[in-house]
Amino acid sequence: MIALDETILELTGSRSALVHEALPQDDPRQRKPDIGLARARLGWEPTMALRDGLKPTIGYFDALLRRSQAVCG
């Protein structure tokens, strides 16, 4: 997750600092993301690299925030 956070900070040009806090007691200690179910049932495979997919996602949310700020003043 830290690598993803750092990539997002880099792509957005954010000067935000990452804050590390204690995990909640019910938080899983180890996650094991797996697209096997999507691959098996839907025949789905990622078609682009993470960084390439993050760029339009960041652009979308940036535009959404700008519209929201313009409306709310």
N, CA, C and O atoms as a Tripos MOL2 file, in Angstrom:
@<TRIPOS>MOLECULE
protein
  292   291    73     0     0
PROTEIN
NO_CHARGES

@<TRIPOS>ATOM
      1 N           0.8260   -1.1980    0.0000 N.3       1 MET1
      2 CA          0.0000    0.0000    0.0000 C.3       1 MET1
      3 C           0.8650    1.2540    0.0000 C.2       1 MET1
      4 O           0.5000    2.2620   -0.6060 O.2       1 MET1
      5 N           1.9890    1.1960    0.6670 N.am      2 ILE2
      6 CA          2.8500    2.3810    0.7150 C.3       2 ILE2
      7 C           3.3340    2.7380   -0.6880 C.2       2 ILE2
      8 O           3.3750    3.9110   -1.0570 O.2       2 ILE2
      9 N           3.7010    1.7210   -1.4650 N.am      3 ALA3
     10 CA          4.1500    1.9870   -2.8350 C.3       3 ALA3
     11 C           3.0450    2.6340   -3.6580 C.2       3 ALA3
     12 O           3.3120    3.5440   -4.4430 O.2       3 ALA3
     13 N           1.8110    2.1760   -3.4880 N.am      4 LEU4
     14 CA          0.6820    2.7770   -4.1930 C.3       4 LEU4
     15 C           0.4850    4.2190   -3.7410 C.2       4 LEU4
     16 O           0.2910    5.1140   -4.5640 O.2       4 LEU4
     17 N           0.5350    4.4380   -2.4350 N.am      5 ASP5
     18 CA          0.4040    5.8020   -1.9040 C.3       5 ASP5
     19 C           1.4620    6.7250   -2.4900 C.2       5 ASP5
     20 O           1.1630    7.8450   -2.9050 O.2       5 ASP5
     21 N           2.6930    6.2490   -2.5190 N.am      6 GLU6
     22 CA          3.7920    7.0690   -3.0400 C.3       6 GLU6
     23 C           3.6050    7.3500   -4.5330 C.2       6 GLU6
     24 O           3.9110    8.4470   -5.0000 O.2       6 GLU6
     25 N           3.1100    6.3730   -5.2730 N.am      7 THR7
     26 CA          2.8590    6.5710   -6.7080 C.3       7 THR7
     27 C           1.7830    7.6280   -6.9170 C.2       7 THR7
     28 O           1.9200    8.4870   -7.7880 O.2       7 THR7
     29 N           0.7200    7.5760   -6.1310 N.am      8 ILE8
     30 CA         -0.3580    8.5690   -6.2530 C.3       8 ILE8
     31 C           0.1510    9.9580   -5.8910 C.2       8 ILE8
     32 O          -0.1690   10.9290   -6.5760 O.2       8 ILE8
     33 N           0.9370   10.0650   -4.8280 N.am      9 LEU9
     34 CA          1.5120   11.3680   -4.4660 C.3       9 LEU9
     35 C           2.3640   11.9130   -5.6070 C.2       9 LEU9
     36 O           2.3000   13.1000   -5.9300 O.2       9 LEU9
     37 N           3.1570   11.0400   -6.2100 N.am     10 GLU10
     38 CA          4.0150   11.4580   -7.3190 C.3      10 GLU10
     39 C           3.1950   11.9270   -8.5200 C.2      10 GLU10
     40 O           3.4650   12.9850   -9.0870 O.2      10 GLU10
     41 N           2.1960   11.1390   -8.9020 N.am     11 LEU11
     42 CA          1.3980   11.4760  -10.0890 C.3      11 LEU11
     43 C           0.5380   12.7190   -9.8930 C.2      11 LEU11
     44 O           0.2490   13.4310  -10.8540 O.2      11 LEU11
     45 N           0.1300   12.9810   -8.6570 N.am     12 THR12
     46 CA         -0.7070   14.1540   -8.4060 C.3      12 THR12
     47 C           0.1240   15.3980   -8.1060 C.2      12 THR12
     48 O          -0.3980   16.5130   -8.1180 O.2      12 THR12
     49 N           1.4160   15.2100   -7.8380 N.am     13 GLY13
     50 CA          2.2460   16.3450   -7.4680 C.3      13 GLY13
     51 C           1.9360   16.8430   -6.0630 C.2      13 GLY13
     52 O           2.2760   17.9700   -5.7050 O.2      13 GLY13
     53 N           1.2930   16.0010   -5.2770 N.am     14 SER14
     54 CA          0.8910   16.3850   -3.9200 C.3      14 SER14
     55 C           2.1020   16.5120   -3.0060 C.2      14 SER14
     56 O           3.0810   15.7760   -3.1320 O.2      14 SER14
     57 N           2.0120   17.4530   -2.0950 N.am     15 ARG15
     58 CA          3.0510   17.6200   -1.0730 C.3      15 ARG15
     59 C           2.5830   17.0220    0.2520 C.2      15 ARG15
     60 O           3.2180   17.2240    1.2880 O.2      15 ARG15
     61 N           1.4740   16.2870    0.2180 N.am     16 SER16
     62 CA          0.9470   15.6600    1.4260 C.3      16 SER16
     63 C           1.9500   14.6530    1.9710 C.2      16 SER16
     64 O           2.7050   14.0330    1.2220 O.2      16 SER16
     65 N           1.9400   14.5050    3.2750 N.am     17 ALA17
     66 CA          2.8060   13.5210    3.9170 C.3      17 ALA17
     67 C           1.9840   12.2800    4.2320 C.2      17 ALA17
     68 O           0.8050   12.3690    4.5740 O.2      17 ALA17
     69 N           2.6200   11.1300    4.1120 N.am     18 LEU18
     70 CA          1.9600    9.8950    4.5040 C.3      18 LEU18
     71 C           1.9840    9.8080    6.0260 C.2      18 LEU18
     72 O           3.0050   10.0850    6.6560 O.2      18 LEU18
     73 N           0.8740    9.4280    6.6000 N.am     19 VAL19
     74 CA          0.7640    9.3040    8.0500 C.3      19 VAL19
     75 C           0.5750    7.8280    8.3770 C.2      19 VAL19
     76 O          -0.3330    7.1810    7.8570 O.2      19 VAL19
     77 N           1.4230    7.3100    9.2270 N.am     20 HIS20
     78 CA          1.3500    5.9130    9.6270 C.3      20 HIS20
     79 C           0.7520    5.8410   11.0220 C.2      20 HIS20
     80 O           1.2820    6.4270   11.9660 O.2      20 HIS20
     81 N          -0.3530    5.1210   11.1450 N.am     21 GLU21
     82 CA         -1.0250    4.9740   12.4290 C.3      21 GLU21
     83 C          -1.1820    3.4970   12.7480 C.2      21 GLU21
     84 O          -1.0570    2.6450   11.8680 O.2      21 GLU21
     85 N          -1.4540    3.2030   14.0000 N.am     22 ALA22
     86 CA         -1.6720    1.8200   14.4000 C.3      22 ALA22
     87 C          -2.9000    1.2610   13.6840 C.2      22 ALA22
     88 O          -3.8810    1.9700   13.4590 O.2      22 ALA22
     89 N          -2.8280   -0.0010   13.3390 N.am     23 LEU23
     90 CA         -3.9550   -0.6470   12.6790 C.3      23 LEU23
     91 C          -5.0670   -0.9140   13.6820 C.2      23 LEU23
     92 O          -4.8020   -1.1680   14.8570 O.2      23 LEU23
     93 N          -6.3080   -0.8580   13.2220 N.am     24 PRO24
     94 CA         -7.4040   -1.2570   14.1100 C.3      24 PRO24
     95 C          -7.2580   -2.7420   14.4750 C.2      24 PRO24
     96 O          -6.6640   -3.5080   13.7150 O.2      24 PRO24
     97 N          -7.7830   -3.1430   15.6070 N.am     25 GLN25
     98 CA         -7.6270   -4.5240   16.0640 C.3      25 GLN25
     99 C          -8.2130   -5.5340   15.0900 C.2      25 GLN25
    100 O          -7.6950   -6.6450   14.9770 O.2      25 GLN25
    101 N          -9.2910   -5.1720   14.3760 N.am     26 ASP26
    102 CA         -9.9260   -6.1170   13.4630 C.3      26 ASP26
    103 C          -9.3670   -6.0570   12.0440 C.2      26 ASP26
    104 O          -9.9000   -6.7040   11.1420 O.2      26 ASP26
    105 N          -8.3060   -5.2900   11.8420 N.am     27 ASP27
    106 CA         -7.7200   -5.1690   10.5110 C.3      27 ASP27
    107 C          -6.9390   -6.4360   10.1720 C.2      27 ASP27
    108 O          -6.1700   -6.9240   11.0000 O.2      27 ASP27
    109 N          -7.1270   -6.9790    8.9580 N.am     28 PRO28
    110 CA         -6.3540   -8.1780    8.5950 C.3      28 PRO28
    111 C          -4.8580   -7.8550    8.5440 C.2      28 PRO28
    112 O          -4.4680   -6.8000    8.0430 O.2      28 PRO28
    113 N          -4.0470   -8.7340    9.0450 N.am     29 ARG29
    114 CA         -2.5930   -8.5010    9.0780 C.3      29 ARG29
    115 C          -1.9520   -8.6360    7.7070 C.2      29 ARG29
    116 O          -0.9650   -7.9630    7.4100 O.2      29 ARG29
    117 N          -2.5040   -9.4910    6.8800 N.am     30 GLN30
    118 CA         -1.9250   -9.6830    5.5550 C.3      30 GLN30
    119 C          -3.0450   -9.8050    4.5430 C.2      30 GLN30
    120 O          -3.9640  -10.6090    4.7040 O.2      30 GLN30
    121 N          -2.9590   -9.0100    3.5130 N.am     31 ARG31
    122 CA         -3.9500   -9.0830    2.4410 C.3      31 ARG31
    123 C          -3.3420   -9.8460    1.2770 C.2      31 ARG31
    124 O          -2.1360   -9.7940    1.0340 O.2      31 ARG31
    125 N          -4.1890  -10.5400    0.5780 N.am     32 LYS32
    126 CA         -3.7120  -11.3070   -0.5710 C.3      32 LYS32
    127 C          -4.6160  -11.0270   -1.7620 C.2      32 LYS32
    128 O          -5.4540  -11.8570   -2.1130 O.2      32 LYS32
    129 N          -4.4520   -9.8610   -2.3880 N.am     33 PRO33
    130 CA         -5.2950   -9.5470   -3.5460 C.3      33 PRO33
    131 C          -5.1050  -10.5980   -4.6370 C.2      33 PRO33
    132 O          -3.9920  -11.0550   -4.8960 O.2      33 PRO33
    133 N          -6.2060  -10.9650   -5.2620 N.am     34 ASP34
    134 CA         -6.1710  -12.0110   -6.2720 C.3      34 ASP34
    135 C          -7.2840  -11.7470   -7.2840 C.2      34 ASP34
    136 O          -8.4550  -11.6530   -6.9190 O.2      34 ASP34
    137 N          -6.9110  -11.6280   -8.5490 N.am     35 ILE35
    138 CA         -7.9250  -11.4110   -9.5830 C.3      35 ILE35
    139 C          -8.3760  -12.7330  -10.1950 C.2      35 ILE35
    140 O          -9.0390  -12.7540  -11.2320 O.2      35 ILE35
    141 N          -8.0100  -13.8370   -9.5420 N.am     36 GLY36
    142 CA         -8.3380  -15.1560  -10.0660 C.3      36 GLY36
    143 C          -9.8210  -15.3650  -10.3010 C.2      36 GLY36
    144 O         -10.2060  -15.9700  -11.3010 O.2      36 GLY36
    145 N         -10.6650  -14.8750   -9.3950 N.am     37 LEU37
    146 CA        -12.1090  -15.0470   -9.5510 C.3      37 LEU37
    147 C         -12.6200  -14.2810  -10.7710 C.2      37 LEU37
    148 O         -13.4160  -14.8080  -11.5480 O.2      37 LEU37
    149 N         -12.1670  -13.0530  -10.9370 N.am     38 ALA38
    150 CA        -12.5690  -12.2620  -12.1040 C.3      38 ALA38
    151 C         -12.0580  -12.9150  -13.3880 C.2      38 ALA38
    152 O         -12.7470  -12.9270  -14.4080 O.2      38 ALA38
    153 N         -10.8680  -13.4440  -13.3240 N.am     39 ARG39
    154 CA        -10.2950  -14.1110  -14.4990 C.3      39 ARG39
    155 C         -11.1050  -15.3740  -14.8340 C.2      39 ARG39
    156 O         -11.4310  -15.6140  -15.9960 O.2      39 ARG39
    157 N         -11.4270  -16.1770  -13.8120 N.am     40 ALA40
    158 CA        -12.1270  -17.4420  -14.0390 C.3      40 ALA40
    159 C         -13.5670  -17.2350  -14.4820 C.2      40 ALA40
    160 O         -14.0230  -17.8850  -15.4230 O.2      40 ALA40
    161 N         -14.2900  -16.3390  -13.8170 N.am     41 ARG41
    162 CA        -15.7210  -16.1910  -14.1080 C.3      41 ARG41
    163 C         -16.0340  -15.2170  -15.2310 C.2      41 ARG41
    164 O         -17.0070  -15.4000  -15.9620 O.2      41 ARG41
    165 N         -15.2180  -14.1920  -15.3710 N.am     42 LEU42
    166 CA        -15.5160  -13.1570  -16.3600 C.3      42 LEU42
    167 C         -14.5370  -13.1340  -17.5260 C.2      42 LEU42
    168 O         -14.7720  -12.4520  -18.5230 O.2      42 LEU42
    169 N         -13.4450  -13.8740  -17.4040 N.am     43 GLY43
    170 CA        -12.4180  -13.8200  -18.4300 C.3      43 GLY43
    171 C         -11.7080  -12.4760  -18.4490 C.2      43 GLY43
    172 O         -11.1600  -12.0670  -19.4730 O.2      43 GLY43
    173 N         -11.7220  -11.7830  -17.2950 N.am     44 TRP44
    174 CA        -11.1660  -10.4360  -17.2160 C.3      44 TRP44
    175 C          -9.6760  -10.4650  -16.9040 C.2      44 TRP44
    176 O          -9.2230  -11.2420  -16.0640 O.2      44 TRP44
    177 N          -8.9380   -9.6340  -17.5690 N.am     45 GLU45
    178 CA         -7.5050   -9.4230  -17.3220 C.3      45 GLU45
    179 C          -7.2470   -7.9230  -17.3480 C.2      45 GLU45
    180 O          -7.8760   -7.2090  -18.1290 O.2      45 GLU45
    181 N          -6.3470   -7.4350  -16.5230 N.am     46 PRO46
    182 CA         -5.9840   -6.0160  -16.6180 C.3      46 PRO46
    183 C          -5.3980   -5.7450  -18.0070 C.2      46 PRO46
    184 O          -4.6590   -6.5660  -18.5510 O.2      46 PRO46
    185 N          -5.7340   -4.5950  -18.5640 N.am     47 THR47
    186 CA         -5.2460   -4.2660  -19.9060 C.3      47 THR47
    187 C          -4.2170   -3.1470  -19.9140 C.2      47 THR47
    188 O          -3.6610   -2.8220  -20.9640 O.2      47 THR47
    189 N          -3.9610   -2.5580  -18.7570 N.am     48 MET48
    190 CA         -2.9630   -1.4900  -18.7140 C.3      48 MET48
    191 C          -2.2240   -1.5280  -17.3860 C.2      48 MET48
    192 O          -2.6850   -2.1210  -16.4110 O.2      48 MET48
    193 N          -1.0880   -0.8920  -17.3730 N.am     49 ALA49
    194 CA         -0.2790   -0.8090  -16.1590 C.3      49 ALA49
    195 C          -0.9630    0.1210  -15.1550 C.2      49 ALA49
    196 O          -1.7210    1.0150  -15.5330 O.2      49 ALA49
    197 N          -0.6870   -0.1020  -13.8940 N.am     50 LEU50
    198 CA         -1.2980    0.6890  -12.8270 C.3      50 LEU50
    199 C          -1.1130    2.1850  -13.0450 C.2      50 LEU50
    200 O          -2.0830    2.9420  -12.9890 O.2      50 LEU50
    201 N           0.1100    2.6160  -13.2910 N.am     51 ARG51
    202 CA          0.3780    4.0510  -13.4720 C.3      51 ARG51
    203 C          -0.4460    4.6250  -14.6280 C.2      51 ARG51
    204 O          -0.9550    5.7420  -14.5380 O.2      51 ARG51
    205 N          -0.5720    3.8640  -15.7030 N.am     52 ASP52
    206 CA         -1.3350    4.3270  -16.8630 C.3      52 ASP52
    207 C          -2.8220    4.4310  -16.5320 C.2      52 ASP52
    208 O          -3.5090    5.3070  -17.0590 O.2      52 ASP52
    209 N          -3.3200    3.5620  -15.6800 N.am     53 GLY53
    210 CA         -4.7200    3.6230  -15.2760 C.3      53 GLY53
    211 C          -4.9830    4.7040  -14.2480 C.2      53 GLY53
    212 O          -6.0660    5.2880  -14.2170 O.2      53 GLY53
    213 N          -3.9950    4.9720  -13.4030 N.am     54 LEU54
    214 CA         -4.1710    6.0070  -12.3830 C.3      54 LEU54
    215 C          -4.2800    7.3990  -12.9870 C.2      54 LEU54
    216 O          -5.0050    8.2440  -12.4610 O.2      54 LEU54
    217 N          -3.5850    7.6450  -14.0610 N.am     55 LYS55
    218 CA         -3.5810    8.9910  -14.6500 C.3      55 LYS55
    219 C          -4.9820    9.4770  -15.0260 C.2      55 LYS55
    220 O          -5.3530   10.5770  -14.6140 O.2      55 LYS55
    221 N          -5.7860    8.7150  -15.7900 N.am     56 PRO56
    222 CA         -7.1430    9.2030  -16.0770 C.3      56 PRO56
    223 C          -8.0340    9.2100  -14.8350 C.2      56 PRO56
    224 O          -8.9330   10.0430  -14.7270 O.2      56 PRO56
    225 N          -7.7970    8.3050  -13.9130 N.am     57 THR57
    226 CA         -8.5840    8.2900  -12.6790 C.3      57 THR57
    227 C          -8.3320    9.5540  -11.8790 C.2      57 THR57
    228 O          -9.2720   10.1700  -11.3780 O.2      57 THR57
    229 N          -7.0790    9.9440  -11.7560 N.am     58 ILE58
    230 CA         -6.7170   11.1730  -11.0520 C.3      58 ILE58
    231 C          -7.3210   12.3790  -11.7700 C.2      58 ILE58
    232 O          -7.8470   13.2870  -11.1270 O.2      58 ILE58
    233 N          -7.2470   12.3890  -13.0980 N.am     59 GLY59
    234 CA         -7.8290   13.4820  -13.8770 C.3      59 GLY59
    235 C          -9.3310   13.5940  -13.6620 C.2      59 GLY59
    236 O          -9.8640   14.6980  -13.5530 O.2      59 GLY59
    237 N         -10.0150   12.4590  -13.6000 N.am     60 TYR60
    238 CA        -11.4570   12.4580  -13.3830 C.3      60 TYR60
    239 C         -11.8020   13.0900  -12.0370 C.2      60 TYR60
    240 O         -12.6640   13.9660  -11.9600 O.2      60 TYR60
    241 N         -11.1290   12.6440  -10.9820 N.am     61 PHE61
    242 CA        -11.4350   13.1730   -9.6560 C.3      61 PHE61
    243 C         -11.0040   14.6240   -9.4980 C.2      61 PHE61
    244 O         -11.6380   15.3830   -8.7650 O.2      61 PHE61
    245 N          -9.9340   15.0140  -10.1770 N.am     62 ASP62
    246 CA         -9.5170   16.4160  -10.1500 C.3      62 ASP62
    247 C         -10.6040   17.2880  -10.7790 C.2      62 ASP62
    248 O         -10.9630   18.3270  -10.2250 O.2      62 ASP62
    249 N         -11.1290   16.8720  -11.9340 N.am     63 ALA63
    250 CA        -12.2000   17.6300  -12.5960 C.3      63 ALA63
    251 C         -13.4630   17.6590  -11.7290 C.2      63 ALA63
    252 O         -14.1310   18.6890  -11.6410 O.2      63 ALA63
    253 N         -13.7840   16.5480  -11.1000 N.am     64 LEU64
    254 CA        -14.9490   16.4750  -10.2310 C.3      64 LEU64
    255 C         -14.8190   17.4450   -9.0560 C.2      64 LEU64
    256 O         -15.7720   18.1450   -8.7120 O.2      64 LEU64
    257 N         -13.6450   17.4790   -8.4510 N.am     65 LEU65
    258 CA        -13.4160   18.4010   -7.3300 C.3      65 LEU65
    259 C         -13.4740   19.8580   -7.7850 C.2      65 LEU65
    260 O         -14.0140   20.7140   -7.0840 O.2      65 LEU65
    261 N         -12.9160   20.1300   -8.9610 N.am     66 ARG66
    262 CA        -12.9530   21.5100   -9.4700 C.3      66 ARG66
    263 C         -14.3790   21.9640   -9.7400 C.2      66 ARG66
    264 O         -14.7290   23.1020   -9.4270 O.2      66 ARG66
    265 N         -15.2150   21.0940  -10.3200 N.am     67 ARG67
    266 CA        -16.6170   21.4280  -10.5580 C.3      67 ARG67
    267 C         -17.3380   21.6590   -9.2370 C.2      67 ARG67
    268 O         -18.1310   22.5920   -9.1110 O.2      67 ARG67
    269 N         -17.0670   20.8220   -8.2730 N.am     68 SER68
    270 CA        -17.6970   20.9380   -6.9670 C.3      68 SER68
    271 C         -17.3060   22.2600   -6.2990 C.2      68 SER68
    272 O         -18.1530   22.9290   -5.7080 O.2      68 SER68
    273 N         -16.0440   22.6320   -6.3910 N.am     69 GLN69
    274 CA        -15.5800   23.8880   -5.7990 C.3      69 GLN69
    275 C         -16.2010   25.0780   -6.5050 C.2      69 GLN69
    276 O         -16.5130   26.0830   -5.8660 O.2      69 GLN69
    277 N         -16.3830   24.9790   -7.8200 N.am     70 ALA70
    278 CA        -16.9840   26.0790   -8.5650 C.3      70 ALA70
    279 C         -18.4440   26.2780   -8.1750 C.2      70 ALA70
    280 O         -18.9190   27.4110   -8.0970 O.2      70 ALA70
    281 N         -19.1450   25.1980   -7.9340 N.am     71 VAL71
    282 CA        -20.5610   25.2650   -7.5520 C.3      71 VAL71
    283 C         -20.7140   25.7580   -6.1240 C.2      71 VAL71
    284 O         -21.5970   26.5630   -5.8290 O.2      71 VAL71
    285 N         -19.8470   25.2710   -5.2330 N.am     72 CYS72
    286 CA        -19.9680   25.6090   -3.8180 C.3      72 CYS72
    287 C         -19.2930   26.9340   -3.4570 C.2      72 CYS72
    288 O         -19.4790   27.4700   -2.3650 O.2      72 CYS72
    289 N         -18.5170   27.4360   -4.3910 N.am     73 GLY73
    290 CA        -17.9090   28.7430   -4.2100 C.3      73 GLY73
    291 C         -16.7700   28.7430   -3.3080 C.2      73 GLY73
    292 O         -16.1690   29.7910   -3.0720 O.2      73 GLY73
@<TRIPOS>BOND
     1     1     2 1
     2     2     3 1
     3     3     4 2
     4     3     5 am
     5     5     6 1
     6     6     7 1
     7     7     8 2
     8     7     9 am
     9     9    10 1
    10    10    11 1
    11    11    12 2
    12    11    13 am
    13    13    14 1
    14    14    15 1
    15    15    16 2
    16    15    17 am
    17    17    18 1
    18    18    19 1
    19    19    20 2
    20    19    21 am
    21    21    22 1
    22    22    23 1
    23    23    24 2
    24    23    25 am
    25    25    26 1
    26    26    27 1
    27    27    28 2
    28    27    29 am
    29    29    30 1
    30    30    31 1
    31    31    32 2
    32    31    33 am
    33    33    34 1
    34    34    35 1
    35    35    36 2
    36    35    37 am
    37    37    38 1
    38    38    39 1
    39    39    40 2
    40    39    41 am
    41    41    42 1
    42    42    43 1
    43    43    44 2
    44    43    45 am
    45    45    46 1
    46    46    47 1
    47    47    48 2
    48    47    49 am
    49    49    50 1
    50    50    51 1
    51    51    52 2
    52    51    53 am
    53    53    54 1
    54    54    55 1
    55    55    56 2
    56    55    57 am
    57    57    58 1
    58    58    59 1
    59    59    60 2
    60    59    61 am
    61    61    62 1
    62    62    63 1
    63    63    64 2
    64    63    65 am
    65    65    66 1
    66    66    67 1
    67    67    68 2
    68    67    69 am
    69    69    70 1
    70    70    71 1
    71    71    72 2
    72    71    73 am
    73    73    74 1
    74    74    75 1
    75    75    76 2
    76    75    77 am
    77    77    78 1
    78    78    79 1
    79    79    80 2
    80    79    81 am
    81    81    82 1
    82    82    83 1
    83    83    84 2
    84    83    85 am
    85    85    86 1
    86    86    87 1
    87    87    88 2
    88    87    89 am
    89    89    90 1
    90    90    91 1
    91    91    92 2
    92    91    93 am
    93    93    94 1
    94    94    95 1
    95    95    96 2
    96    95    97 am
    97    97    98 1
    98    98    99 1
    99    99   100 2
   100    99   101 am
   101   101   102 1
   102   102   103 1
   103   103   104 2
   104   103   105 am
   105   105   106 1
   106   106   107 1
   107   107   108 2
   108   107   109 am
   109   109   110 1
   110   110   111 1
   111   111   112 2
   112   111   113 am
   113   113   114 1
   114   114   115 1
   115   115   116 2
   116   115   117 am
   117   117   118 1
   118   118   119 1
   119   119   120 2
   120   119   121 am
   121   121   122 1
   122   122   123 1
   123   123   124 2
   124   123   125 am
   125   125   126 1
   126   126   127 1
   127   127   128 2
   128   127   129 am
   129   129   130 1
   130   130   131 1
   131   131   132 2
   132   131   133 am
   133   133   134 1
   134   134   135 1
   135   135   136 2
   136   135   137 am
   137   137   138 1
   138   138   139 1
   139   139   140 2
   140   139   141 am
   141   141   142 1
   142   142   143 1
   143   143   144 2
   144   143   145 am
   145   145   146 1
   146   146   147 1
   147   147   148 2
   148   147   149 am
   149   149   150 1
   150   150   151 1
   151   151   152 2
   152   151   153 am
   153   153   154 1
   154   154   155 1
   155   155   156 2
   156   155   157 am
   157   157   158 1
   158   158   159 1
   159   159   160 2
   160   159   161 am
   161   161   162 1
   162   162   163 1
   163   163   164 2
   164   163   165 am
   165   165   166 1
   166   166   167 1
   167   167   168 2
   168   167   169 am
   169   169   170 1
   170   170   171 1
   171   171   172 2
   172   171   173 am
   173   173   174 1
   174   174   175 1
   175   175   176 2
   176   175   177 am
   177   177   178 1
   178   178   179 1
   179   179   180 2
   180   179   181 am
   181   181   182 1
   182   182   183 1
   183   183   184 2
   184   183   185 am
   185   185   186 1
   186   186   187 1
   187   187   188 2
   188   187   189 am
   189   189   190 1
   190   190   191 1
   191   191   192 2
   192   191   193 am
   193   193   194 1
   194   194   195 1
   195   195   196 2
   196   195   197 am
   197   197   198 1
   198   198   199 1
   199   199   200 2
   200   199   201 am
   201   201   202 1
   202   202   203 1
   203   203   204 2
   204   203   205 am
   205   205   206 1
   206   206   207 1
   207   207   208 2
   208   207   209 am
   209   209   210 1
   210   210   211 1
   211   211   212 2
   212   211   213 am
   213   213   214 1
   214   214   215 1
   215   215   216 2
   216   215   217 am
   217   217   218 1
   218   218   219 1
   219   219   220 2
   220   219   221 am
   221   221   222 1
   222   222   223 1
   223   223   224 2
   224   223   225 am
   225   225   226 1
   226   226   227 1
   227   227   228 2
   228   227   229 am
   229   229   230 1
   230   230   231 1
   231   231   232 2
   232   231   233 am
   233   233   234 1
   234   234   235 1
   235   235   236 2
   236   235   237 am
   237   237   238 1
   238   238   239 1
   239   239   240 2
   240   239   241 am
   241   241   242 1
   242   242   243 1
   243   243   244 2
   244   243   245 am
   245   245   246 1
   246   246   247 1
   247   247   248 2
   248   247   249 am
   249   249   250 1
   250   250   251 1
   251   251   252 2
   252   251   253 am
   253   253   254 1
   254   254   255 1
   255   255   256 2
   256   255   257 am
   257   257   258 1
   258   258   259 1
   259   259   260 2
   260   259   261 am
   261   261   262 1
   262   262   263 1
   263   263   264 2
   264   263   265 am
   265   265   266 1
   266   266   267 1
   267   267   268 2
   268   267   269 am
   269   269   270 1
   270   270   271 1
   271   271   272 2
   272   271   273 am
   273   273   274 1
   274   274   275 1
   275   275   276 2
   276   275   277 am
   277   277   278 1
   278   278   279 1
   279   279   280 2
   280   279   281 am
   281   281   282 1
   282   282   283 1
   283   283   284 2
   284   283   285 am
   285   285   286 1
   286   286   287 1
   287   287   288 2
   288   287   289 am
   289   289   290 1
   290   290   291 1
   291   291   292 2
@<TRIPOS>SUBSTRUCTURE
     1 MET1         2 RESIDUE 1 A MET
     2 ILE2         6 RESIDUE 1 A ILE
     3 ALA3        10 RESIDUE 1 A ALA
     4 LEU4        14 RESIDUE 1 A LEU
     5 ASP5        18 RESIDUE 1 A ASP
     6 GLU6        22 RESIDUE 1 A GLU
     7 THR7        26 RESIDUE 1 A THR
     8 ILE8        30 RESIDUE 1 A ILE
     9 LEU9        34 RESIDUE 1 A LEU
    10 GLU10       38 RESIDUE 1 A GLU
    11 LEU11       42 RESIDUE 1 A LEU
    12 THR12       46 RESIDUE 1 A THR
    13 GLY13       50 RESIDUE 1 A GLY
    14 SER14       54 RESIDUE 1 A SER
    15 ARG15       58 RESIDUE 1 A ARG
    16 SER16       62 RESIDUE 1 A SER
    17 ALA17       66 RESIDUE 1 A ALA
    18 LEU18       70 RESIDUE 1 A LEU
    19 VAL19       74 RESIDUE 1 A VAL
    20 HIS20       78 RESIDUE 1 A HIS
    21 GLU21       82 RESIDUE 1 A GLU
    22 ALA22       86 RESIDUE 1 A ALA
    23 LEU23       90 RESIDUE 1 A LEU
    24 PRO24       94 RESIDUE 1 A PRO
    25 GLN25       98 RESIDUE 1 A GLN
    26 ASP26      102 RESIDUE 1 A ASP
    27 ASP27      106 RESIDUE 1 A ASP
    28 PRO28      110 RESIDUE 1 A PRO
    29 ARG29      114 RESIDUE 1 A ARG
    30 GLN30      118 RESIDUE 1 A GLN
    31 ARG31      122 RESIDUE 1 A ARG
    32 LYS32      126 RESIDUE 1 A LYS
    33 PRO33      130 RESIDUE 1 A PRO
    34 ASP34      134 RESIDUE 1 A ASP
    35 ILE35      138 RESIDUE 1 A ILE
    36 GLY36      142 RESIDUE 1 A GLY
    37 LEU37      146 RESIDUE 1 A LEU
    38 ALA38      150 RESIDUE 1 A ALA
    39 ARG39      154 RESIDUE 1 A ARG
    40 ALA40      158 RESIDUE 1 A ALA
    41 ARG41      162 RESIDUE 1 A ARG
    42 LEU42      166 RESIDUE 1 A LEU
    43 GLY43      170 RESIDUE 1 A GLY
    44 TRP44      174 RESIDUE 1 A TRP
    45 GLU45      178 RESIDUE 1 A GLU
    46 PRO46      182 RESIDUE 1 A PRO
    47 THR47      186 RESIDUE 1 A THR
    48 MET48      190 RESIDUE 1 A MET
    49 ALA49      194 RESIDUE 1 A ALA
    50 LEU50      198 RESIDUE 1 A LEU
    51 ARG51      202 RESIDUE 1 A ARG
    52 ASP52      206 RESIDUE 1 A ASP
    53 GLY53      210 RESIDUE 1 A GLY
    54 LEU54      214 RESIDUE 1 A LEU
    55 LYS55      218 RESIDUE 1 A LYS
    56 PRO56      222 RESIDUE 1 A PRO
    57 THR57      226 RESIDUE 1 A THR
    58 ILE58      230 RESIDUE 1 A ILE
    59 GLY59      234 RESIDUE 1 A GLY
    60 TYR60      238 RESIDUE 1 A TYR
    61 PHE61      242 RESIDUE 1 A PHE
    62 ASP62      246 RESIDUE 1 A ASP
    63 ALA63      250 RESIDUE 1 A ALA
    64 LEU64      254 RESIDUE 1 A LEU
    65 LEU65      258 RESIDUE 1 A LEU
    66 ARG66      262 RESIDUE 1 A ARG
    67 ARG67      266 RESIDUE 1 A ARG
    68 SER68      270 RESIDUE 1 A SER
    69 GLN69      274 RESIDUE 1 A GLN
    70 ALA70      278 RESIDUE 1 A ALA
    71 VAL71      282 RESIDUE 1 A VAL
    72 CYS72      286 RESIDUE 1 A CYS
    73 GLY73      290 RESIDUE 1 A GLY
